[in-house]
Amino acid sequence: MSASDPIAAPATPLLPSAVAIVRISGQGLVTLLEPLVQLPPPRQAGLRHLRWDGLDERALVLHFPAPQSYTGEDVVELQIHGNPLLARRLLDHLGTLGIRLAEPGEFTRRALLNGKQGLLEAEALRDLVDASTDQQLRQAQARQGRLPEWLGSARTRLAPWVAQAEAAVDYGEEEGLSLDLDSLKKEAEALGVMFHVEQARASAAQWLRDGVRIALVGRPNAGKSTLFNALAGEDRAIVTTQPGTTRDVLEVRTEWRGLPLLLFDTAGVRAAEEEAERLGVARIRGVLDRADLILHLVPVMDETPSPLVQDAFQGLESRVLEVRTHSDLAPGFGLRVSATLGDLDALEGALKERFLGGQAPETLLGALATARQIKLLDALVEQVGTIRDLPEEAPPELAASLLQGAWSLLLRLTGEDRAEASLDELFSGFCLGK
């Protein structure tokens, strides 16, 4: 299987629908597809007949010749009737013409390798496809189509120092060239400050990208289901005054005040008598282990939290946030909410402080957000910190090596270092038609 093979894939789900799109990419598609269809003029939609194996399908055909296409190769899109069987038969026939089925993400990978888009843009595209909330859509779109300004600035500022250090190593003795180490260390300190800012933004943006898993836990009638419904924006959990209404773990994905959340409503923790309720209580620990935050809901009327509930948090105390519920019914202290009245501002502030560092979601547009990006950004911070802390007697060879390391990290971040093994992992997360 070669990276230059012509490839094809469904660009729409193989489900009954009005239209199915099959995308093809490779060199010389005009000749390769000649037995199947006569292609229309470039970048013009043409109604054509596709004839193969006794089938005669009318299709809308588009042709984008290389290099003015998504992948930089010849690209053809065949829009046919949305019968999944018809689309599969067409893909099978393309195989007989020497056009193999694409690997996940192979179209976008070819676009990257052919210089049609950068790695950061490809990652943003994957996040755009996977987005499940409006905030995640905005975050992904903000990272498409352009290099972050701070990255361009870092490259512009670092490049002369890389050149100077290399020159000092190669021609220092012959030409009398030297490296101004004090100035280099000041530059490294300034770059470190810029990278630290982006670290904080990236840490917060990662929560917006991935979402926050929040478990609601408390004694029966602590207000869990009422708060669950308020955060979800719909009545998903049954709310009554009878203890033990919630018997199983309820789950919903939502966006609340700019925060993508995955919420879990759990059974009230008590010495349950009924079998169904006991099973619901027993499942709580598995939910807590996977949660990023556990909201321990305690009614303001309770003088102290339930010991049974607190026992469920053993070993997870750092992830627990106590929230006083029913604040409209009695005076109290701590982080107070009333889901019935919609008084949730204190909870919003606590969540955004914990996961976004108090930053507003809209200020994080364009920030790095994937684990790969954050790992490289952390390495950049460490690298420029080492340059900043170089001793006065450090030889130029050491400075040059460290500068080359920082430059290499920048190239890996943008994808210009094509040897990066994580490319395989990245593109395996794409659908076939991308």
N, C-alpha and C positions, 0 to 999 in steps of 0.2 A: 504494500500500500504506500503510494508516493504522495508527497505533499503537493505535487503538481498535477495529480490526477484530476480530470473533470469530476465534479461532485454535484449531487442533487439532494434536495430534502424538502419535505412539506414545510411551508412557511406559515401555515395555519393548522390548527388542531385537526386530527383525523376523526372528525365527528360530523354527523349530518348537518349541513348548513347550506346557505345559498351559493357560496363560492368556496372553492379550495384553491390554494396557490402553491404551485411547485416551483421552487427556485433552483437554478442551475448556474454553476460557475466553473470556468476553465478557459483554456486557450482554444481558439479555432472552433467555436460552437456553431458558426454558420455552416461549416462543412459537416461537423459531427451530427448535427440535428437535421441535415438535409433529408434523410429518409422519412422523418417524422413530420416536419413542418418547414415552410419557407418563411424565414423571419421577416418582419416588417422593417421599414427604415429605422435607423437608430433613434431611440428615445421617443418613438411614436407608437401608440397602442394600435394594434391591427387585429381584426377578427379573422381567425384562421381555422382550418379544419385539421385536427390531429387524427391521423389514421394509423392504426396498428392492430394486429391480431384480430381483424374483423370488426374493430370498433371504429366509429366515426364520431369524434367529439368536437364540437365547436368551442373554441377557446379564444380568450383575449390574450394576445401575446405582446410582450415588451422586450426590447433588446437594448442592452447598454454595453457597447463595445469597450474593450480595454483602451486606455487606462481610466476612462471616465465612468467608473462604476463603483459600487460599494466595496468590492474586493480588490479592485485594480485589475481584475481579469475580465474577460467577456462574461456578462451576466445575462441570463434569460429568465423571465418569469412567465409561467403558463397559468392563466386563471381559467379554471374549468368548473363544471358543476360540482357542488359540494357533497358528492357521494363518497364516503371513505373508501369503498371498494374500488371506485373508479380511480381515485388518487393513488391507491396502492398498485393497481394494474399499470398505471402510467409510470410509476417509479420502477416497477419491475422491468418494463420495456426499455426505459432509459439505461438500465443495467446491461441490456443486450447491445446497446450502442457504445458501451465502454464508459458509461457515466456511473460511478459508484455512489452509494449512499453516504452522505457526509457524516463525519463524526460530530458529536455535540460541540457547538461553538466554532466549527471549522471555517465558516464564512467570515466571522469576525476575526479569527486568527489570521486568515489570509489578508484581510484588510490591514491588520497590524503589520504583518511581515512585508507587505507591499507599500507601506508608508501612507496608507489612506486614513489611518487614525492612530492615535497613541494609546499606550497601555492604560493610562488613567481614564481615557475616554471609553475604552472597551469595558473597564470595570464599572464605570458609570452606567453604561448600557445594560450590563447584567443587572445592576441594582434597579434600573428603570423597569426592566421586565419583571423583576421579582417584587416590586413595591406593592404593598397592600393598603397603604393609607395615603392621604393627600400630602402629608408632610414628607413621607418617603419619596413620593413622586417629585416634589419640589427639590429635595436634597439631591436626588439623582440627576435631574435636569440641570441643576446649577453646576454640576461637575462635568457636563458634556461640552465638547467643542472648543475648550480653551485650557491652556496651562495656568494653574494658579499663579497670581502675580508674584507671590513670595518665592515660588520656585524659580521663576525667571530671574528675579533679582538675585537669588542665591547663586545661580549659575554665572551671572554676569560679574558678580563680585569675587567669586572663587576662581574663575578661569585665569585671570592675570597672575594670581598667586601660584597656581599650579605651574604655569609657564616660567615664572621667576625662579621657583625652587628647582625645577628641572634644569634651567640654564645654569644656576649656581653649582649644581652637582656636576654637570657635564663640562662646563667651560669656566668654572670659577677660577681655577689656578691660572689658566692660559690668558683669560680676558680680564681678570681682576673683578669678576662679578661676585657679589655677595647677596645674602638674603637679609632684609631688614626684619629681624625676628620680633622686635618690639611692636612694630606696626602690624605684623602678621598676627600677633597674639591679640591686639586690640580688635582687628577685623574678626578673628575667631570668636571673641567675646560678643561682639555685636551680632554675628550670625547666630550664636547660641541663644541670645535673647529672642531673636526672631523665631528660631525653631521651637523654643519653649512656648511661645504664644500659640504656635500652630499645634503643638502637642496638646495643649488644653482644649483647643477647638476640636481637634481630631478625637480626643477622648469622649467629648460630649456628642459629636456627630456620629460616632459609632453606636451610641445608644439610640439615636434617631433612626439610623439605618437598620439596626437589628431589632429594635423594640425592647421594652422593659417587661420582664415577667414578674407580675405582682400577685401574691397570694393573700386573700382576705381570711383572717383566722380570728376566732373569738368564741366566747360561750354562746349558747343558744340565745336568740333575740338580742344580740349585740349590735345589730344593724348591718350585718355583712351583706345580705341580699339586697337591701335597700341601697347601700353604697355601690354594690356591684351593678345594679340597674342604672344608677345615676352616672357612673363612669362609662358604662356601655352605651348610654343614650337610648336604651330600649328596655322593656320589661322582659328580661331573660330568666330571672329567678323568681319563684313564687314567694311572696311576702305575706306572712300572717303573724298573728300574736301567739300562735301555738308553737312551742319549742320543738326543734327537730324537724322543721319543714324540709330543709335541704338534706337529702340523704346521700347524694353523690357529689362528686366534684363537677362544677359547671365551668365551662371555659368559653371565652369570647375574645376575639381580636378586635381592637378598636383604636381610634385616635381621640384623645381627650386633651383639649386645650393645647394642641401642638405636640403632644407626646404620644408616640405609637406604643400601645400597651397590649400585653397579653394577660388577661385577668383570669384568676381562678377563685371561684366562690366555693368554700369548703363547708362541710357539715359542722354544726356547733359542737364544740368539745365539751363533753360531759360524760358521766357514767351512764352510757346509753343502755336502755333495757331491750329495745326491739333489735332484731337481727339486722335489718336493713340499715338502721342508724349506726349500729356498731361497725358494719362494713364501711360506711361512709367516713366515720371517724378514723378507722384504721388506714384509710388511703391518704390521709392528710400528710403524713411524713414524706411520702414520695413526692408530693407537690412542693413541699417546703424545700427539699433538697435541690430542686430544679429552679427555684424562684430567685430572682435578683433582689427582691425586696419582699419582706413579710409585713403586712399591716396587721398589727395586733389591735383589734377593735375592742375597746373597753367603754361601756356606757358611763356617762358622767355620774350617774347615780351610784356606781360601784366605788366603794372606798378604796379597794385594792383589786388588782387583776386576779383572775381565777388561777389558783395554783396548777390546776389540771392543764390549762392552756399554756402556762409558762413551762411546764415540764415538756411540752411538745417541741419547744425551741432549743433543747439542749444541744450545744455545739454550733448553733446557728445564730447566736445572740447578736453578732455584728450586722446581721441582715434584718433585724427586727426594728420596726418603727411603731411605737405606741401611738394610737390615735383614739382620742376621746370622742365617742359618738353621742347622738341625741343632745347636742349642745343647746337645743331650743327648749329642753325640758327642765334643766337645772343648771345652776352655776357650776363651774369647774375650773380645771387648770390644764396645762399642757397643750398639745396640738388638738384643737377642738373643731369638730365638723357637725353639720346637720344635713344629711343627704336629703331628708324630706323637704327642707327649705331651699336646697341648692347652695347652702353655705359651705363651699369647698375651697375657698381661696387659700386658706392656711395649708391645706393638703397640696394644692398646686405649687405653692412656694416651696414646700419641703421637698417635693419630688424634683422640681427643676434645680434646686440647690444641690441635691444629692447626685443627680445624674448629668446635669448640664453645667454644673458649677455656677449656677445663677445666670447663665447666658440665655438670651432669648433665642428660640429656634431659628428665627429669620436671620440672626447674625451669624449663623453657622453654615449658611449656604456656600457651597464651594469648598468646604473643609474636607481634608482627607478623612476617610471613614472605614476603610477595610482593614482587616488584621494585617495583611501584607504591607499596606502603606504605613500603618502605625509602627510596625516592627522596624521598617527602614528609617522612619522618622526618629524613633528612639535611638537607633544606631548612629544617625547623623548628629544628634545632640551629644552622644558620648564621644564621637570622633572629634568634633570641634572643641569639646571640653578638654580633650587630651592635647590638642594643638594650643589652646589657651594656656595650659599649665606646663608647657615645655620649659625646661630650665634654660637659663641664659647661655650655657655652654653647649646646648644641643647642636649637633652637626647638621648641615643642610640636608644630608641624606635622610635623616629621621623626619625632618619637616616635610620633605618631598614625598616620602612614603605615606605620611598621614594625610597630606593634601590629596594625593592620588586616591587614597581610601575614601575620603569625603566625596571626591568627584565621582568615583565609581558608584557610591550609594545614590547620588543624584541621578545617575544614568539608569540604575536599576529601578528607581522610583518611577521614572517616566517611561521605562520600557525600552530605552535605547540600548541597554545591555541585553541583547537577544538570547544570551546563553542561560538566562534565568530559568531554573528548573520549575519554579512555581507557575510558569505559563501553562503547563499541562493541567495543574490543579484548577487554575482560573477558568480555562475554557471548558473543562469537563462539566462546569455548572451551567452552561448555556443549553438552550434547546437546540434541536437539530437544525432548524431553519435559520439560526443566527450564526 
